[in-house]
Amino acid sequence: MDKRHAAARFRERLTALQAGAGLTQTALAQAIGIDRSALSQLTSGAGPRLPRAETVLAIAARFQVSADWLLGLSDDRSGTTQALNAVETEAALDDESRTAMERWHHEAQGHKVRYVPAQLPDLMRTPTVIAFQAQSSEQERQRLQAQTVRRLHFSRMPESDIEMCMPFQTLELFAEGRGVWRDLPASDRAAQLDHIAATVAELYPAFRMYLFDGRSRFAPPMTLFGYVRAAVYAGEIYLHIRSRVLIHELARGFDGHIRAASIHAHEAADWVRSLGVTPD
């Protein structure tokens, strides 16, 4: 299909979606994040104009259709098949006990990384906390320590651009020694919080930590590597996502956590320092 026919099919299908949703030109432009004038150029039929890739993805996400259908490359309107083919599982550890996450971080150099940790930020764990987490296995302790060193090295690289979000209650529970942190001595908890605060201060602004209220928002443990791939942590496996539509949706949710943050990046280090550690 040549560009003229693809543009015509796109206009036809976008117009049908707009009419079906009862949206005005202005409302549609706002919904997909472009100027009304840019939308008018796409729908006017004045020339064989195709939308930018991010616009196609925004429209596909808004109306829950496939990008290929929008562009006339497929008659399958649903994005289900496309999404299923772009989501797969991958073991958290390979045969050499390396994490898939470490490999993806290496491949993502130059891309913005968005990150929601499962517990404490991996790159900021102290050796004492790592030993506490891996009490049953010396091999696991060594693996976690090496992983922390490598992740911190990645975060210190000049081209790194990392945003991290998590509930502030996660750090409050740690300071109080509750949940999985029960029996971790207060002195070790205090040292860990001091280390987090110092690392956040050192890496800012290339590394930005935002803390939101976990009572009003939920974010699964995940990492977004630009718009190339995303990984949602599910214990022994990752859900490895390569669908750009799904990645854009996850990124939109992550950005929502940042907008709703109670503690912003420039305040994070001081807030962590202010946490009171519950004595033993």
C-alpha positions in Angstrom: 0.0 0.0 0.0 1.5 3.4 -1.0 1.5 6.4 1.2 -1.5 8.1 -0.4 -3.7 5.0 0.1 -2.4 4.5 3.7 -3.1 8.1 4.6 -6.6 7.8 3.1 -7.3 4.6 5.1 -6.0 6.2 8.3 -8.3 9.3 7.8 -11.3 7.0 7.2 -10.7 4.9 10.3 -9.8 7.8 12.6 -12.9 9.7 11.5 -15.1 6.6 12.2 -13.5 6.2 15.6 -14.1 9.9 16.4 -17.7 9.8 15.3 -18.4 6.6 17.2 -17.0 8.1 20.4 -18.9 11.4 19.9 -15.8 13.5 20.2 -15.2 16.9 18.9 -12.0 17.7 17.0 -10.8 19.6 20.1 -11.6 16.8 22.5 -10.0 14.2 20.3 -6.8 16.3 20.0 -6.6 16.6 23.7 -7.2 12.9 24.2 -4.3 11.9 22.0 -2.0 14.8 23.0 -1.6 16.8 19.8 -2.6 20.3 18.7 -6.0 20.7 17.1 -4.4 22.2 14.0 -2.1 19.1 13.6 -5.2 16.9 13.9 -7.0 18.9 11.3 -4.1 18.4 8.9 -4.3 14.7 9.4 -8.0 14.5 8.8 -8.5 17.1 6.1 -7.4 15.0 3.1 -5.4 17.8 1.7 -2.4 15.6 1.0 -1.0 12.1 1.7 0.0 13.0 5.2 0.6 10.2 7.7 0.8 10.7 11.5 3.9 10.4 13.6 4.5 7.0 15.3 3.7 8.4 18.7 0.4 9.8 17.5 -0.6 6.4 16.0 0.2 4.8 19.3 -1.8 7.4 21.3 -4.8 6.9 19.1 -4.5 3.1 19.3 -4.3 3.2 23.1 -7.2 5.7 23.3 -9.6 3.6 21.2 -8.1 0.1 22.0 -7.4 -0.8 18.4 -4.3 -2.0 16.7 -1.8 0.4 15.1 -1.7 -1.9 12.0 -5.5 -1.5 11.7 -5.3 2.3 11.9 -2.8 2.4 9.1 -4.7 -0.1 6.9 -2.0 -2.8 7.3 -4.5 -5.2 8.8 -8.2 -5.8 8.9 -8.0 -7.0 12.5 -9.2 -4.0 14.5 -8.4 -5.6 17.9 -4.9 -5.2 19.4 -5.3 -8.4 21.4 -3.3 -10.6 19.0 -0.6 -8.0 18.7 -0.4 -7.5 22.4 -0.2 -11.3 23.1 2.7 -11.7 20.7 4.6 -8.8 22.3 4.3 -10.1 25.9 6.3 -13.1 27.1 7.8 -14.4 30.3 11.5 -14.6 31.0 13.2 -16.3 34.0 14.6 -13.8 36.5 17.9 -15.6 36.5 19.8 -17.2 33.6 22.0 -20.3 33.8 24.9 -18.2 35.1 22.7 -16.6 37.8 22.7 -13.3 35.9 19.5 -11.4 35.9 17.6 -10.5 32.8 17.2 -7.1 34.3 20.9 -6.5 34.3 21.2 -7.4 30.6 18.3 -5.1 29.7 19.9 -2.2 31.7 23.1 -2.7 29.7 21.1 -2.7 26.4 19.2 0.4 27.4 22.1 2.8 27.6 21.1 6.1 26.3 17.4 5.5 27.0 15.4 7.0 29.9 14.7 4.3 32.6 11.6 4.4 34.8 11.7 2.1 37.8 9.4 0.9 40.6 11.3 -1.3 43.1 9.8 -4.3 44.7 11.2 -3.3 48.1 14.3 -1.1 48.7 16.0 0.3 45.6 18.4 -2.5 44.4 21.3 -0.1 43.7 21.2 1.4 47.2 21.2 -1.8 49.4 24.0 -1.9 52.0 26.0 -5.2 52.4 24.3 -5.7 55.8 20.8 -5.5 54.4 21.8 -7.7 51.5 23.1 -10.3 54.0 19.8 -10.0 55.9 17.8 -10.6 52.7 19.9 -13.7 51.8 20.3 -15.3 55.2 19.8 -18.8 53.8 22.3 -18.7 51.0 25.9 -17.4 50.7 25.6 -17.8 46.9 22.5 -15.6 46.9 24.2 -13.0 49.1 27.2 -12.8 46.6 24.8 -12.5 43.7 22.8 -9.7 45.2 25.9 -7.8 46.2 27.3 -8.1 42.7 24.0 -7.0 41.3 23.9 -4.0 43.5 27.4 -2.9 42.5 26.6 -3.2 38.8 23.3 -1.4 39.1 25.0 1.5 41.0 27.7 1.6 38.4 25.1 1.9 35.6 23.3 4.7 37.5 26.6 6.7 37.8 27.3 6.6 34.1 27.2 10.1 32.5 24.4 9.2 30.1 22.1 7.7 32.7 18.7 9.2 33.1 16.6 7.4 35.7 13.3 8.1 37.5 12.2 6.0 40.4 8.8 5.9 42.1 7.7 4.1 45.2 5.2 4.5 48.1 6.7 6.4 50.9 5.1 3.9 53.3 7.7 1.3 52.0 10.5 3.3 53.6 8.5 4.1 56.7 7.9 0.4 57.3 11.6 -0.2 56.9 12.5 2.5 59.4 10.0 0.9 61.9 11.4 -2.6 61.3 8.0 -4.0 60.4 7.0 -6.7 57.9 10.0 -8.5 56.2 12.3 -6.1 58.1 11.4 -7.4 61.5 14.5 -8.5 63.4 16.8 -6.2 61.4 18.6 -4.2 64.1 17.8 -0.5 64.3 21.4 0.5 63.8 21.4 -1.4 60.5 18.2 0.2 59.4 19.6 3.6 60.2 22.7 3.0 58.3 20.7 1.8 55.3 18.5 4.9 55.3 21.6 7.1 55.6 23.0 5.3 52.6 19.8 5.8 50.5 19.8 9.5 51.3 23.5 9.9 50.5 23.1 8.0 47.2 20.0 9.9 46.1 21.8 13.2 46.8 24.9 12.1 45.0 23.1 10.9 41.8 20.5 13.8 41.6 19.5 15.1 39.1 20.4 12.2 36.7 18.7 9.9 39.2 15.3 11.2 40.5 13.3 9.6 43.3 9.6 10.4 43.8 7.5 9.1 46.7 3.8 8.8 46.5 1.0 7.8 48.9 0.5 4.0 48.6 -3.0 4.4 50.2 -4.2 6.1 47.0 -2.1 4.7 44.3 -0.6 1.3 43.3 2.4 0.5 41.1 3.6 -3.0 40.5 7.4 -3.6 40.6 8.5 -2.8 37.0 11.1 -1.1 34.9 10.6 0.8 31.6 13.6 1.0 29.3 12.6 4.0 27.2 9.9 2.9 24.9 11.8 -0.2 23.8 10.8 -2.7 26.4 9.2 -3.0 29.8 9.6 -5.7 32.5 7.1 -6.3 35.3 8.5 -8.3 38.2 6.5 -11.4 39.1 8.8 -13.2 41.5 10.7 -16.0 39.7 9.8 -14.5 36.3 9.5 -11.2 34.5 6.7 -10.3 32.2 8.7 -9.0 29.3 6.8 -6.5 27.2 7.8 -5.2 23.8 4.5 -3.8 22.6 5.0 0.0 22.2 1.3 0.6 22.8 1.5 -1.3 26.2 4.8 0.4 27.1 3.2 3.8 26.4 0.3 2.9 28.7 2.7 1.8 31.5 4.8 5.0 31.0 1.6 7.1 31.2 0.7 5.4 34.5 4.3 5.9 35.8 4.1 9.6 34.9 0.8 9.8 36.8 2.6 8.6 40.0 5.2 11.3 39.5 2.5 14.0 39.2 0.8 12.7 42.3 4.0 12.4 44.3 4.0 13.7 47.9 7.8 13.9 48.0 9.5 15.2 44.8 13.0 14.4 43.6 14.6 17.5 45.0 13.1 16.7 48.5 13.7 13.0 48.6 17.2 12.8 50.2 16.2 15.2 53.0 12.9 13.3 53.6 14.7 10.0 53.9 17.2 11.6 56.4 14.2 12.8 58.5 12.8 9.3 59.0 12.9 8.2 62.6 14.2 4.7 63.2 12.2 2.7 65.7 14.6 1.3 68.4 15.0 -2.5 68.9 
